[in-house]
Amino acid sequence: MKEILIKLQNQLIASMIEDLVKEGEIEDFIKFGREEAKKDGMDTEELLKFFDELEEKYCDGIDWDKLFEIVNETTNRECMGFRQDKCIIINNRTLSDDEVEDYMKTETAPIHLDNLNKALESINIKLEFIEASSNPFDLDGFQNFVRFRVVELE
């Protein structure tokens, strides 16, 4: 019976960690877990090693929230990140009349890689073009998008 309970507990913890990773909250969880373990005197070598392994596997040092904020401000487009692949997609919707007029005057497209990379320098990141895609079906609100690799600057 004890073995079954341990297996169930491990599956529950694994499921919760997967949810935290998907929601982008794993770094906050690891920080909170370490602080609570120290506060409660439970900061054993085994537990801290567990947090280190989680951090190594799931934390990439990229401030994804700030990245999304800068991309949204720079392009006025929605974006979605894929942390496992370290890439983002930016919605490449049809331009409004005002946007076309602005594009004709400035000759700068709303999704302009040089402008994006200048804005992202503040968080030590750049984007590299991967592909542009237009799908016949909707992917969580993204049908026509541009995909970029997220690269940390050295």
Backbone torsions as a table, in degrees:
resi	resn	phi	psi	omega
1	MET	NA	-40.4	-179.5
2	LYS	-62.7	-39.4	179.0
3	GLU	-62.6	-40.2	179.4
4	ILE	-64.5	-42.9	179.0
5	LEU	-63.8	-40.3	178.5
6	ILE	-63.7	-43.4	178.7
7	LYS	-63.3	-42.9	178.3
8	LEU	-63.2	-42.4	179.1
9	GLN	-62.9	-44.4	179.2
10	ASN	-63.4	-40.1	178.1
11	GLN	-65.6	-39.6	178.4
12	LEU	-64.5	-45.1	178.7
13	ILE	-62.8	-44.9	179.1
14	ALA	-60.4	-42.4	179.4
15	SER	-64.1	-42.1	179.1
16	MET	-65.1	-39.9	178.9
17	ILE	-66.1	-41.1	176.5
18	GLU	-59.1	-41.9	178.2
19	ASP	-63.1	-41.7	178.5
20	LEU	-63.1	-39.1	178.4
21	VAL	-64.6	-47.2	-179.6
22	LYS	-61.1	-36.2	-178.0
23	GLU	-85.7	-3.9	178.7
24	GLY	74.1	24.0	-176.7
25	GLU	-111.1	12.2	-175.5
26	ILE	-65.8	-37.7	179.9
27	GLU	-62.8	-42.3	177.5
28	ASP	-63.3	-39.1	179.3
29	PHE	-63.5	-45.3	-178.6
30	ILE	-63.5	-45.1	178.5
31	LYS	-60.6	-47.2	179.0
32	PHE	-61.3	-45.2	-179.2
33	GLY	-60.1	-43.8	178.5
34	ARG	-63.5	-45.7	-179.9
35	GLU	-61.6	-44.6	179.9
36	GLU	-66.4	-39.4	179.5
37	ALA	-62.7	-42.2	178.7
38	LYS	-66.8	-43.3	-178.6
39	LYS	-62.7	-38.6	-177.6
40	ASP	-90.1	0.9	-179.6
41	GLY	71.8	23.3	-178.7
42	MET	-107.8	18.1	-176.9
43	ASP	-81.0	65.7	179.0
44	THR	-73.6	160.9	178.8
45	GLU	-59.0	-39.3	-179.1
46	GLU	-64.8	-44.0	-179.4
47	LEU	-67.9	-43.8	179.6
48	LEU	-65.4	-34.5	175.8
49	LYS	-65.1	-39.5	176.9
50	PHE	-59.4	-46.2	178.0
51	PHE	-63.3	-40.7	177.6
52	ASP	-60.1	-42.8	179.7
53	GLU	-66.1	-40.5	176.2
54	LEU	-61.7	-45.8	-178.6
55	GLU	-63.0	-43.2	179.8
56	GLU	-63.2	-38.0	-176.5
57	LYS	-79.0	-37.4	-169.4
58	TYR	-114.9	-13.7	-176.2
59	CYS	-104.7	124.4	-173.9
60	ASP	-110.7	1.8	178.3
61	GLY	79.1	3.3	179.7
62	ILE	-94.8	130.2	176.6
63	ASP	-83.9	85.5	-174.1
64	TRP	-61.7	-39.6	-179.5
65	ASP	-62.2	-44.0	178.5
66	LYS	-66.3	-38.9	176.8
67	LEU	-57.6	-50.4	179.5
68	PHE	-60.6	-41.4	-179.6
69	GLU	-61.2	-46.6	-179.4
70	ILE	-65.4	-43.5	179.1
71	VAL	-61.9	-44.3	178.9
72	ASN	-62.1	-42.5	179.7
73	GLU	-68.1	-39.2	-175.5
74	THR	-75.4	-37.4	-174.0
75	THR	-106.6	-16.7	-172.2
76	ASN	57.4	37.6	-179.6
77	ARG	-130.1	151.9	174.1
78	GLU	-75.9	150.5	176.3
79	CYS	-141.2	162.8	-179.5
80	MET	-139.8	137.5	-178.9
81	GLY	-104.9	152.2	175.6
82	PHE	-125.8	94.4	-172.7
83	ARG	-63.4	-37.5	-178.9
84	GLN	-61.6	-39.8	-178.9
85	ASP	-91.8	-7.7	-174.4
86	LYS	52.4	55.1	176.7
87	CYS	-143.0	163.3	175.7
88	ILE	-132.6	156.3	169.7
89	ILE	-117.6	144.1	178.4
90	ILE	-119.8	128.3	-179.3
91	ASN	-61.5	125.4	-177.3
92	ASN	-111.3	62.1	-176.5
93	ARG	-69.4	167.2	177.4
94	THR	-64.1	139.5	-179.5
95	LEU	-73.2	143.3	173.0
96	SER	-76.4	171.1	178.4
97	ASP	-59.5	-43.0	179.0
98	ASP	-63.7	-39.9	179.1
99	GLU	-66.8	-37.6	177.1
100	VAL	-64.6	-43.6	179.0
101	GLU	-61.7	-44.2	178.0
102	ASP	-63.0	-42.5	178.7
103	TYR	-61.2	-40.6	180.0
104	MET	-66.5	-35.6	-178.9
105	LYS	-74.9	-43.5	-173.0
106	THR	-95.8	-18.4	-174.9
107	GLU	57.0	29.8	177.4
108	THR	-122.9	118.8	-179.1
109	ALA	-70.2	153.7	178.1
110	PRO	-57.0	-39.6	176.3
111	ILE	-100.8	91.1	-174.9
112	HIS	-117.3	114.9	-172.4
113	LEU	-58.9	-42.8	179.8
114	ASP	-62.1	-44.0	178.3
115	ASN	-63.8	-42.2	177.7
116	LEU	-60.3	-48.5	-177.2
117	ASN	-65.7	-35.4	175.0
118	LYS	-62.1	-43.3	-179.8
119	ALA	-68.3	-32.8	-177.0
120	LEU	-82.7	-10.0	177.7
121	GLU	-56.7	-32.0	-178.0
122	SER	-62.0	-23.3	177.7
123	ILE	-113.6	18.2	173.1
124	ASN	62.5	42.1	-177.9
125	ILE	-135.6	151.4	169.4
126	LYS	-136.8	161.8	177.8
127	LEU	-111.9	144.6	174.0
128	GLU	-121.8	130.6	-178.5
129	PHE	-62.7	134.9	174.2
130	ILE	-111.6	-55.7	-177.2
131	GLU	-164.7	161.6	168.5
132	ALA	-116.5	137.8	-175.5
133	SER	-139.5	141.9	173.1
134	SER	-127.9	114.5	-176.1
135	ASN	-102.6	148.9	178.0
136	PRO	-74.7	-4.6	-178.9
137	PHE	-132.4	161.4	-176.9
138	ASP	-86.1	133.2	176.8
139	LEU	-113.8	87.3	-178.5
140	ASP	52.4	42.4	178.9
141	GLY	91.6	-1.7	-179.6
142	PHE	-116.2	112.6	179.0
143	GLN	-113.8	-38.9	179.3
144	ASN	-121.7	112.1	-173.2
145	PHE	-145.6	164.6	174.6
146	VAL	-116.3	133.3	-177.4
147	ARG	-110.2	136.5	-179.4
148	PHE	-130.0	146.4	171.1
149	ARG	-83.5	135.9	178.2
150	VAL	-93.7	121.0	-175.9
151	VAL	-124.6	131.3	175.6
152	GLU	-77.2	136.5	177.1
153	LEU	-77.3	146.6	179.3
154	GLU	-100.0	NA	NA
